[in-house]
Amino acid sequence: MHSSIYWQNHFNQNLSIQRVDWSTNPAITPAEKTNILYSLKAWQLGETSDGKHLLAAAKKYAKRNNEPAYPKAVKLFIKEEQKHGSNLGRYIDAIGEQRTKKDWGDTLFRKIRYFNTSMELWTIAVIIVESAAQIFYQALHDATNCPLLKSICTDIIIDEAHHIKFQNERLNKIFQKKSVYNKAFSIGWYGLLFFGTIHAIWFGHNKAFKAGGIDKKEFMRQMYFKFFNSMKFSHSVALSNKKKQFAPL
């Protein structure tokens, strides 16, 4: 488990690393573009949120739990997501396409999160979406032979691994404070949110996933693996901490 100060330092350092070589010209075939363009534009739009509702929830949570450094870490997390949106947008511009301004999936997600002030719901939602993003950007990486797009996807995949760890640790801190019955209730709700979200993502972007060699069975397998790993992490760390409390002196 890491502190919010640790994550501030991590995000600051990571944001200073330039992994994309913009001197490389895009090289994508018309067939490759047809397979990925819709999803590329939709995910780019999703990465451009200003994050104000998430930050508001983080500030409310931090005040209640006396953790003033946490919102600063969340702000840097949002900045890293915006970097992804900026890089994807720059690529869309470079291949002569127009960025999309509206997508049904993005609109639905934004409407839901605008009314969400719970840090717990924010955290589990982000874990699910970031897990799907890891799979999506790997598929996008493999769907073309464009070195520039591959480097953009690689940069995002590296970042997302840390994002999931950041969110998993926060979920654990929230989960530890729950009673046994509340934990069981929460896991049920997590499962429903997970099930609905992954099917919506597959429905909207299966063409791009398939272009990158990910069929529905493989997408679901990877998502269930990632989700259960997150749940196992929260449960195992909570048990570990409880054992420490009752350890003999």
C-alpha positions in Angstrom: 0.0 0.0 0.0 1.3 3.4 -0.9 0.6 6.9 0.4 -1.0 9.7 -1.6 2.4 11.5 -1.5 4.0 8.5 -3.2 1.4 8.6 -5.9 1.9 12.4 -6.4 5.6 11.8 -6.9 4.9 8.9 -9.3 2.5 10.8 -11.5 4.7 13.9 -11.6 7.7 11.8 -12.6 5.7 9.7 -15.1 4.2 12.8 -16.8 7.8 14.0 -17.5 8.6 10.9 -19.6 8.1 11.2 -23.3 7.5 7.8 -24.9 6.0 8.9 -28.2 8.2 9.9 -31.0 6.2 12.5 -32.9 8.8 12.8 -35.6 7.4 9.5 -36.9 4.8 9.9 -39.6 1.6 7.9 -39.3 1.4 4.8 -41.5 -2.0 3.2 -41.5 -3.8 1.5 -44.4 -7.4 2.3 -45.4 -8.5 -1.2 -44.2 -6.8 -0.8 -40.8 -8.4 2.7 -40.4 -11.9 1.3 -41.2 -11.6 -1.3 -38.5 -10.5 1.1 -35.7 -11.5 4.6 -36.5 -14.9 4.7 -34.7 -13.4 3.2 -31.5 -10.3 5.3 -31.8 -12.4 8.5 -31.9 -14.8 7.3 -29.1 -12.0 6.4 -26.7 -10.1 9.7 -27.5 -13.3 11.6 -26.5 -13.5 9.6 -23.3 -10.0 10.5 -22.3 -10.6 14.2 -22.6 -12.8 14.7 -19.5 -11.9 17.6 -17.2 -12.4 15.3 -14.3 -14.1 18.0 -12.1 -16.7 15.6 -10.7 -14.2 13.0 -9.8 -12.0 15.7 -8.2 -15.0 17.0 -6.3 -15.7 13.5 -4.9 -12.0 13.1 -4.0 -12.0 16.4 -2.1 -15.2 15.4 -0.2 -13.7 12.0 0.6 -10.3 13.5 1.7 -11.9 16.0 4.0 -14.0 13.3 5.7 -11.0 11.0 6.1 -8.4 13.6 6.9 -6.2 12.8 3.9 -5.4 16.2 2.3 -2.8 14.8 -0.1 -5.3 12.5 -1.9 -7.0 15.1 -4.2 -3.6 16.2 -5.4 -2.8 12.7 -6.5 -6.3 12.4 -8.2 -5.7 15.6 -10.0 -2.4 14.3 -11.4 -4.1 11.0 -12.3 -6.7 13.0 -14.3 -3.9 15.0 -16.0 -2.3 11.7 -17.1 -5.7 10.6 -18.6 -5.9 13.9 -20.4 -2.4 13.3 -21.9 -3.8 10.1 -23.4 -6.7 12.1 -25.0 -4.3 14.7 -26.3 -2.0 12.1 -27.9 -4.9 10.2 -29.5 -6.4 13.5 -30.7 -3.1 14.5 -32.2 -2.9 11.1 -34.0 -6.5 11.5 -35.4 -5.5 14.9 -36.7 -2.3 13.5 -38.3 -4.2 10.9 -40.3 -6.5 13.6 -41.6 -9.7 12.7 -39.7 -12.0 14.8 -37.6 -12.2 14.2 -33.8 -15.7 13.2 -32.7 -17.6 15.5 -30.3 -20.3 13.1 -29.2 -20.5 9.3 -28.7 -23.4 7.4 -27.0 -21.1 5.5 -24.7 -19.2 8.6 -23.5 -22.5 10.5 -23.1 -24.0 7.7 -21.0 -21.0 7.5 -18.8 -20.8 11.2 -18.3 -24.4 11.5 -17.3 -24.0 8.7 -14.7 -20.9 10.2 -13.2 -22.3 13.7 -13.0 -24.7 12.5 -10.3 -22.1 10.4 -8.5 -20.5 11.9 -5.4 -19.3 8.6 -3.9 -15.6 7.9 -4.0 -16.3 4.2 -3.7 -18.5 4.1 -6.9 -16.0 6.3 -8.7 -13.1 4.0 -7.8 -14.8 0.7 -8.8 -16.0 2.3 -12.0 -12.6 3.6 -12.9 -11.0 0.2 -12.1 -13.5 -1.5 -14.5 -13.0 1.0 -17.3 -9.2 1.2 -16.9 -9.0 -2.7 -17.0 -11.0 -2.6 -20.3 -8.7 0.1 -21.5 -5.7 -2.1 -21.1 -7.2 -4.7 -23.3 -8.6 -2.1 -25.8 -5.3 -0.3 -26.3 -3.4 -3.6 -26.7 -5.9 -4.6 -29.4 -5.5 -1.2 -31.0 -1.7 -1.7 -30.9 -2.0 -5.0 -32.6 -4.7 -3.9 -35.2 -2.3 -1.9 -37.3 1.3 -1.8 -38.4 1.6 1.9 -37.7 4.7 2.6 -35.5 3.3 5.9 -34.3 0.0 4.5 -33.1 1.8 1.5 -31.5 3.9 3.9 -29.5 0.9 5.9 -28.4 -0.9 2.7 -27.3 2.2 1.4 -25.5 2.5 4.6 -23.5 -1.1 4.4 -22.5 -0.8 0.7 -21.5 2.1 1.5 -19.2 0.2 4.3 -17.5 -3.0 2.2 -17.1 -1.1 -0.5 -15.1 -0.2 2.2 -12.5 -3.7 3.7 -12.7 -5.3 0.3 -11.8 -2.9 -0.1 -8.9 -3.6 3.4 -7.6 -7.4 2.7 -7.7 -7.1 -0.8 -6.3 -5.3 0.6 -3.2 -7.9 3.2 -2.7 -10.7 0.7 -3.0 -9.0 -1.4 -0.4 -8.8 1.5 2.0 -12.5 2.1 1.5 -13.4 -1.6 1.7 -11.5 -2.1 5.0 -13.8 0.3 6.9 -17.0 -1.6 6.0 -18.8 -4.1 8.1 -19.0 -7.8 7.0 -22.6 -7.3 5.7 -21.7 -4.1 3.9 -18.8 -5.8 2.2 -21.0 -8.5 0.9 -23.6 -6.0 -0.3 -20.8 -3.9 -2.0 -19.3 -6.9 -3.8 -22.8 -7.6 -5.3 -23.1 -4.1 -6.6 -19.6 -4.2 -7.9 -20.5 -7.3 -9.9 -23.6 -5.8 -11.4 -21.7 -2.7 -12.5 -18.9 -4.8 -13.9 -21.3 -7.0 -15.8 -23.2 -4.1 -17.4 -20.1 -2.1 -18.2 -18.1 -4.9 -20.0 -21.1 -5.8 -22.2 -21.6 -2.2 -23.2 -17.9 -1.8 -24.0 -17.9 -5.0 -26.1 -21.2 -4.0 -27.9 -19.7 -0.6 -28.8 -16.2 -1.6 -29.8 -16.1 -5.3 -30.8 -14.9 -4.4 -34.3 -11.7 -2.8 -33.1 -11.2 -5.6 -30.5 -11.5 -8.2 -33.2 -9.2 -6.3 -35.5 -6.6 -6.6 -32.7 -7.2 -10.4 -32.3 -9.5 -10.2 -29.3 -12.8 -12.0 -29.7 -15.7 -11.9 -27.2 -14.6 -14.9 -25.3 -11.1 -13.6 -24.8 -12.3 -10.1 -23.9 -14.6 -11.6 -21.2 -11.9 -13.9 -19.9 -9.4 -11.1 -19.5 -11.9 -8.8 -17.9 -13.1 -11.4 -15.4 -9.5 -12.2 -14.5 -8.7 -8.5 -13.9 -11.9 -7.9 -11.9 -11.4 -10.9 -9.6 -7.8 -9.9 -9.1 -9.0 -6.5 -7.9 -11.5 -8.0 -5.6 -8.9 -10.5 -4.3 -6.5 -7.7 -3.7 -9.0 -5.8 -1.5 -9.9 -8.9 0.4 -6.4 -10.3 0.9 -5.0 -6.9 2.1 -7.9 -6.4 4.5 -7.3 -9.9 6.0 -3.6 -9.2 6.2 -4.2 -6.0 8.2 -6.6 -7.8 10.5 -4.1 -10.5 11.2 -1.6 -7.8 12.2 -4.0 -6.3 14.6 -4.4 -9.6 16.5 -0.8 -10.8 16.2 0.8 -11.9 19.5 3.2 -9.4 21.1 
